[in-house]
Amino acid sequence: MTAPGTPRIAAVGAGRMGRGIAIAFAYAGHRVALVDLKPRTAQAAGRLRGEVFQEIRASLQALARLGALQAPQVQAIEERIVFVAASAADAALAGADLVLEGVPETLQAKREAFGLLNRHCREDAILASTTSSILVTQLAELVHRPERFLNMHWLNPAYLIPVVELSAHAGTDAGVVRRATAMLESIGKLPVLCAQAPGYIVPRLQALVMNEAARMIEEGVATAEEIDKATRHGLGLRFAAMGVVEFIDFGGSDILHHASREMSASIDAHRYAAPAILGRMVEQGRLGLKSGSGFYDYAGRDLAACRDDVLARTLSLLQHAGHWRPAADLTLDLPGATT
């Protein structure tokens, strides 16, 4: 049962994202209305409901097989999710404190959805879009009382990945951002704020990496298997231990600046051109950890302790992945030792 005072949640759109969000809130103890806005016959709505719960059950059972859940919890979590057909959407929306729109990625679909939300949601309810491609400023124009609206971009699978990217528009009330952040943190998510920009943070970064991987296969640089081995156990492992910007500071902005210059000349001048901010930092001597200032300010911090912290995080991931081996037996290096 949902605890008294717990926000009531409606996930609008019964597709993959809506189902994942419903699981995330239900896992944390909330009752969630998974609302389908498309008018359907009773038979068609019944079929969709069956498909929805088949996928939700399969996802939860997979978590149970992996030890993340106890088997009896699967049914309990599933029962916190209520499928709501379009014919009953008005009542479900009227009772929600947080409404997450996840209909198809077209402005027409969004316009129709928010038209309905405007009519049925309470005026103090937070409205959020889960769009991955439409700017928050465009969608805010569709919302009655846009000060309670923001974009809330989840990463698939929504019930597993902790980061949720929040993008507010200039008119979003600061209290709404705080409430949305608190709701996400209460279910174990890690909200990240970003400005009104296409691609948010993660999609913008990962699109570059994925396109370059596909390009390397096309050029015959490496096979898919070798690229995946390199990214899982090299690139990915390091960026799991350090953030991308922290990684720049750790290695040095001058290193990235020079590497970009070389690859810009040898691979592609446009793709590998370093941003102007990097050149300015090198000119100013803001090289990162080694100079005491970079994208982060290390004034007053123990730089050796900073390095040790990075190494500790990296070592922990290496050990978890099974890549760390004990040092060679020192007796083999002693005079007279035999192999």
FENHUMO-V299170 format. One record per residue. N is the residue number from 1. SS is DSSP state (H for helix, E for strand, L for the rest). Layout:
BEGIN
N | SS
N | SS
END
This chain:
BEGIN
1 | L
2 | L
3 | L
4 | L
5 | L
6 | L
7 | L
8 | L
9 | E
10 | E
11 | E
12 | E
13 | L
14 | L
15 | L
16 | H
17 | H
18 | H
19 | H
20 | H
21 | H
22 | H
23 | H
24 | H
25 | H
26 | H
27 | H
28 | L
29 | L
30 | L
31 | L
32 | E
33 | E
34 | E
35 | E
36 | L
37 | L
38 | L
39 | L
40 | L
41 | L
42 | H
43 | H
44 | H
45 | H
46 | H
47 | H
48 | H
49 | H
50 | H
51 | H
52 | H
53 | H
54 | H
55 | H
56 | H
57 | H
58 | H
59 | H
60 | H
61 | H
62 | H
63 | H
64 | H
65 | H
66 | L
67 | L
68 | L
69 | L
70 | L
71 | H
72 | H
73 | H
74 | H
75 | H
76 | H
77 | H
78 | H
79 | L
80 | L
81 | E
82 | E
83 | E
84 | E
85 | L
86 | H
87 | H
88 | H
89 | H
90 | H
91 | H
92 | H
93 | H
94 | H
95 | L
96 | L
97 | L
98 | E
99 | E
100 | E
101 | E
102 | L
103 | L
104 | L
105 | L
106 | L
107 | H
108 | H
109 | H
110 | H
111 | H
112 | H
113 | H
114 | H
115 | H
116 | H
117 | H
118 | H
119 | H
120 | H
121 | L
122 | L
123 | L
124 | L
125 | L
126 | E
127 | E
128 | E
129 | E
130 | L
131 | L
132 | L
133 | L
134 | L
135 | L
136 | H
137 | H
138 | H
139 | H
140 | H
141 | L
142 | L
143 | L
144 | L
145 | L
146 | H
147 | H
148 | H
149 | E
150 | E
151 | E
152 | E
153 | E
154 | E
155 | L
156 | L
157 | L
158 | L
159 | L
160 | L
161 | L
162 | L
163 | E
164 | E
165 | E
166 | E
167 | E
168 | E
169 | L
170 | L
171 | L
172 | L
173 | L
174 | H
175 | H
176 | H
177 | H
178 | H
179 | H
180 | H
181 | H
182 | H
183 | H
184 | H
185 | H
186 | H
187 | L
188 | L
189 | L
190 | E
191 | E
192 | E
193 | E
194 | E
195 | L
196 | L
197 | L
198 | L
199 | L
200 | L
201 | L
202 | H
203 | H
204 | H
205 | H
206 | H
207 | H
208 | H
209 | H
210 | H
211 | H
212 | H
213 | H
214 | H
215 | H
216 | H
217 | H
218 | H
219 | H
220 | L
221 | L
222 | L
223 | L
224 | H
225 | H
226 | H
227 | H
228 | H
229 | H
230 | H
231 | H
232 | H
233 | H
234 | H
235 | H
236 | H
237 | H
238 | H
239 | H
240 | H
241 | H
242 | L
243 | L
244 | H
245 | H
246 | H
247 | H
248 | H
249 | H
250 | H
251 | H
252 | L
253 | H
254 | H
255 | H
256 | H
257 | H
258 | H
259 | H
260 | H
261 | H
262 | H
263 | H
264 | H
265 | H
266 | H
267 | L
268 | L
269 | L
270 | L
271 | L
272 | L
273 | L
274 | L
275 | L
276 | H
277 | H
278 | H
279 | H
280 | H
281 | H
282 | H
283 | H
284 | L
285 | L
286 | L
287 | L
288 | E
289 | H
290 | H
291 | H
292 | L
293 | E
294 | L
295 | L
296 | L
297 | E
298 | L
299 | L
300 | L
301 | L
302 | L
303 | H
304 | H
305 | H
306 | H
307 | H
308 | H
309 | H
310 | H
311 | H
312 | H
313 | H
314 | H
315 | H
316 | H
317 | H
318 | H
319 | H
320 | H
321 | H
322 | L
323 | L
324 | L
325 | L
326 | L
327 | L
328 | L
329 | L
330 | H
331 | H
332 | H
333 | H
334 | L
335 | L
336 | L
337 | L
338 | L
339 | L
END
